[in-house]
Amino acid sequence: MKILVALDTQEYSRNILKEVARLARNTLADLVFLGIQEQGGKEPEARLAETLLRYRQDVCSYFDPDELPYGELVGPGFSAVKSGGWILATNGMKELTLRIAAGTSARQILAVAAESEADLVVMGCNCTLGCEWDGEMNVPLRIAKDAPCSVLVIKQPTRADKIVSILDQSVVSQDSLEIVNQLVTLHEAGLKIVGVKEKMAGSRMDGLERRMIELVRYYNEREVDAWVKMIHTRDVKEFVMNSSKTSIVALWLGKQSLLRKLFSLNMVDKLLENTGSSLLILR
Amino acid sequence: MLKTLLYINEDLASSIALRYTDYLNKFVKLSLFVTHVEEPDDKDKVGTGWVRRTWEDGVTSSGGRLIDRMLRTENIDCHLAGRPKVFVGDREREIVYELRSGSYKLFIQGYLNTSDSDGFFELVSSPLCTDAPCPVLVVKNLTISKKCVLLCGDSVDPGILVEKSMAVLGDSAFSFDIIFYKFREHENLQVLDRAEGGSTLNDVETLLADAGHNADKTTVLAGTPEQVGDYLKEYALVVSTLPTRKCMRMHVLANSLASVMFVR
């Protein structure tokens, strides 16, 4: 698994490092730490470069030294890359690459997510001023909407007692299953799998129900307590809003998803504002 | 061995019920029979005599294949004590008839957990629950819990709750808790003083001890049905007397993430 962690110099970014480290340790993930600076130039901004280097040290400190899969830095400092920006790689069993890009935050994060073929984008966000990131509004929101992979926005790295994962379609990627599994493990939480349907009645099993059975099987085999619930489309917004106060909400937003239509930008914005912990958008 | 009838359809609820039954068998030794009822529309029903019998045989075979598919898909360890029983007709009437004629001690069926309390009340007030000669276990979810809870409240008869539930679970390997429920609208679920449970709680505890099971935990909970329903997810099974009206206990059971066994 490859995790792209979008980081700035604010406290909420530092606060997500522990969760990133635990996630990386459990999945043995390759990591890309990405910082964004507004202006381009010959050199990356010193403050941002130093911050990323410190974040790298912080994340490595959460590992047992004997089990650290990330090696030493390769080279004396950041070097320019053809596609723009700067990079500092590490050697080791797994990659921990530091990158700095110049431009608008959302566009750069999306571009690097696509270029690096990340499976998951993780980012924090300011919980006092709505959905602010690095001085720009709605960055997490735009990432959640347009990223080619799953997105975890950690608003407050508090432990949640439940992960509520909501789906309305039968297509669910293996990576997204594993991400939910990891969150359940990290938070020692229970998992509620909520199906959303237009029509509740029906004697035959449909694609959604089949998928829910597979999900229950998948998680039970990993000894994860998974509870199933089915709700009507009309109730989904209220249900999600209520759940997000105490639980991590995971929304499966695939291309065919009705939830994608239901959760307009405004809704996801409200959800991010409302949530007490994290929001996971799965693809 | 507890003679048990499990209803199977080809849906998510039955899939979960099958696997739950397999899990239950680890705690209560079941003599398991499975059944399915084909309910043809009036327009599907044809003729009389030989024509009708041939048509019924076809419908029955189709039901048999459905059960085979479900059993094959779920591949449970719990062996069936007899051939699957497929009936044609009104589902509830056929099942109640089979439960009576077969002297079953427990009936199990799946129920897809929804936020619709009305749908759950329909089930609770249906002939299947009100006329069944044995406890009815409504499977809502799978579990890895080893605990059961007896849910009581002011309108619950302690004698019926304990006596009838112990007829099913008395020899089981489950541990037992008791919860006395009171409705209260508050932001968080509240645990009240034990005295708030009054004589009903005392009686349930005493009768349970008399039946050879000391309650591990006795709690008086005050909250909304949603809050308590969520709390109950810790349990493999919630045992309750059958609510006869849309009382708050019924709403708690409707909101319970755990499976519910009704005794009466």
Interface residues (C-beta under 8 A of the other chain):
Chain A: G190 K192 M200 G202 S203 R204 M205 E209 R210 M212 I213 V216 N220 E223 D225 A226 W227 V228 K229 M230 I231 H232 D235 F239
Chain B: N9 E10 D11 L12 S15 I16 R19 L112 N113 T114 S115 D116 G119 K140 N141 L142 T143 I144 S145 K233 L257
